[in-house]
Amino acid sequence: QVQLVESGGGLVQPGGSLRLSCVASGSIISIYAMDWYRQAPGKRRELVASITSTGRTNYANAVKGRITISRDNAKNTVYLQMNSLKPEDTAVYYCHLLVAPMNYWGKGTLVTVSS
C-alpha cells in the first residue's frame, strides 16, 4: 500500500555534503514516524535517524551533529541533510516506514564518500 522512493545519493569527497530525499506514495505519511537506515557492504543495516509525526528527531551517535532529518508533510517527503561526510558514511541509504505489523522500505540510494 505504501511506496517509498529515495533519491539524492552520489559520489562526494570527504567533508562534502549531500541531501537525500524520500517521497512516499499517498497522503498518510504525516501521521507516521519515518526513518533513514544505511547498510555498507558486508555490514548489518543500521538506523541513522528518525523523525516522528510531530517533528521530534533522534540520531545515531555516529552521525549526530553532522546529519539532520526533516519532513515536509505537504510534499510527502522526508529529507536527510548530510554534512562533513566521512568515508565511513559510505553505504546504501534506505527510507523506512513502520505501519505495524508491516515494514516498508525504499530501494535505496547509494552514497559514496571517497577522494
N, C-alpha and C positions, 0 to 999 in steps of 0.2 A: 504493500500500500504506500510505502514511502521510498522515494528515490533520492539519493544524495550524490551530488556531483562536485568533486574538488577541482580546483584549478590554481595556477599561480606558481607552481614549482619550476625549478630550473637549476642552472649552474651559477654559483655565486662564489666569490673569493672570501676567504676568512675575513671577518669584520664587516661584511656586507649585510644587506637587508633584503627580505622578501616579504610579500603579503600573500597569504593563501586565502582562498575563498571556498566556501561550501554552500551550494544552493540546494535547498530541499524542495521537493515537489509538494503541491498543495499549499494550504494556508494555516496549518495547525502547528507549525514549528514554534510559534510564540508561547505555547503553553508547556513546552518541554525543555528540559536541560539538554545541552549539546556538548559534545566533547571532541577534542582532537587527540588522536593517538599517532604514534610513529613506530616503524619497525625497520631496523637495519638488517642487512643480510646476516643470517645465522643467529640472530638475537630474537628474543621474545618481544612481542608488541607491548608497548608501554604507553601509559596515559601521560599526555603532555599538559593539557589544560582543559578546564571545563567551565561552563557558564550556565547559570540557572535561568529560568524564565524571567526572573526579576533582575537579572544582571549581576548577580554575585559570582565572583570568579575564584578559581583555585588553580594552582600551578605546581608542576613537578619541581623539585628543588634544583634539578639540573638546568632549568630554563628560567627560573624566577629572576625577574629583573631585566631580562632580555626579550621576553615574549609577552605579547598582550592578546588576549582573546576578547572579541566583542561580537555583538549581533545587531542586525538591522531587521527587525521583525517585518517591517513593511515590504522588504525585499526577500524575505525567507532565506536570509543569508547569514552565515557565521564566518568571521574572519579570524585569521591568526597572523598578527604582525610580528615578524621575527627580525631582530636587530642583533648586531655584534655576533654574527653567526660563527660557529666553530666547526672544524672538521667532524667532531663527534655528533653534530646535529644532522649529518648526512643520513637520510632514511626516506622511506616512503611514508608520507603523512596521510592519515585517514580521518575522515569525518565520521562521527558515531552518534547514533540516537538510540536511546533505550525507551521502548514503549512496551512495558512488561506484558507478557514474557518474551517479547521479541527484541532482538538487537539488529539494528540497521546500520550498514556500512557503505561508504562510498568505495569506488575502485582505487582510490589513492592518487596522490601526485608526488613525484619524485623530487626531492631536494638534495642537491649535491654541493657540498661546501669544500672547495679544493682550490689550490693555487695552480 
